[in-house]
Every structure is written in structure tokens, then in C-alpha cells.
């Protein structure tokens, strides 16, 4: 099956700093990747669609200047949480479609202190 | 607007009992429906998709367009089926984004 890898798996950062999360499709190319956020005991909330070579499409209510997305190649999308605050602490998950199904990274647990 | 509804947050059954996890959706076009499963401390993984019409780990799901439902069923639950189950809808046009229901935690008791 298709493999999607995220890095890092967890990160702790100080309030006001920026954090970059990488999402890679290891054995397939993905022109589109998706970033989700999952709060404890809640479902995945789609944040944005990352498009290779063009701007990301953000869901309503998601601050594009806060969550910067770059999809520079067919196998890599990055999410940068800028000027992080404790309320940004969450579990971030990326996914990419292959052969019609979505495959997910293992997720990144971000804790802002 | 697209929406996926899983009415049950928690479903507890005994081993060997039948199980049905409910999922209803709303979508203006013809969506693709999926069930994803997340076992403890593991990533979300695809369980099955309606297009395949297959049975995975004994689970089946039939798309009922009239009732806009895609319920997940298994005739005899096993302890290892205990996990979080998410019903998901994927657009088949445009961005092909996938949205998820709230999830149902299945607990199979010995």
C-alpha cells in the first residue's frame, strides 16, 4: 500500500516560535495532499488542501497566515505553524490520495509551552 | 454542504455478537464513501471503500443512496476489532478532499 510519512512525530516549542511539519509520500507521487487537525477525542478537521506548484486551499476559519503550507515537489508538503501559541497545541495529520483512497501519515503531536 | 454523521460515539458489544456502526451522509453529487479504522497508538488506515464492495476483516458496508447511509457491519465481533472507526466521504471532483464523521469507538468485550 501507499506510505505517507510525517516528521517529526512530536515536537515541543516555545510560544512565539514557528514549527515546520513535513509530509512525504514515500512510494507514490501526490499532486495534492491534505492537512488535518485532530483535537483529543474528536474527529479530524480538514484544515487545507496542499497543491503542488500552486497555493494551498484553506478551509473556512483556518488562518492562512498562521498555517503556511508549501508543496514544492510531488512527494513533499510542509505545514509551518507560525508564531505558535498554546492553543495551537494539537495533533496534526497529513494525507495523500493514491488510486482513489486517502493514506495518512502517523501524525505530529505539537505542544506549545 | 457535505456532512458525515456518525450518531454513536461509543458502541460496546460482546465478543461474537453482531455489530453495526452507523453512518449517514449528505452530499450534492455522487460521493465516494470510506471506512477508516484507528487502532490504539496506530495511524488511521483504510478499512474499506464502497466502490470495492469487498469484505475486509469480516466487515462489510453497503452504500444506500436512498437512505444516504453507509453502515459498517460485522456478523461476529472479535476483541481485536476494538478501535476507533471513522466514516468518511470523499469528493470525486475538484480537490477530492475527504471529510470525516465524528467517529465511533467500538469496544468488544470478552
HADDOCK unambig.tbl for C-alpha pairs under 7 A between the chains (distance, minus, plus):
assign (segid A and resid 42 and name CA) (segid B and resid 102 and name CA) 6.37 0.50 0.50
assign (segid A and resid 43 and name CA) (segid B and resid 100 and name CA) 6.82 0.50 0.50
assign (segid A and resid 43 and name CA) (segid B and resid 101 and name CA) 6.66 0.50 0.50
assign (segid A and resid 43 and name CA) (segid B and resid 102 and name CA) 4.70 0.50 0.50
assign (segid A and resid 43 and name CA) (segid B and resid 103 and name CA) 6.17 0.50 0.50
assign (segid A and resid 44 and name CA) (segid B and resid 100 and name CA) 6.34 0.50 0.50
assign (segid A and resid 46 and name CA) (segid B and resid 99 and name CA) 6.78 0.50 0.50
assign (segid A and resid 103 and name CA) (segid B and resid 45 and name CA) 6.82 0.50 0.50
assign (segid A and resid 104 and name CA) (segid B and resid 43 and name CA) 6.97 0.50 0.50
assign (segid A and resid 104 and name CA) (segid B and resid 44 and name CA) 6.16 0.50 0.50
assign (segid A and resid 104 and name CA) (segid B and resid 45 and name CA) 6.90 0.50 0.50
assign (segid A and resid 105 and name CA) (segid B and resid 43 and name CA) 6.84 0.50 0.50
assign (segid A and resid 106 and name CA) (segid B and resid 43 and name CA) 4.87 0.50 0.50
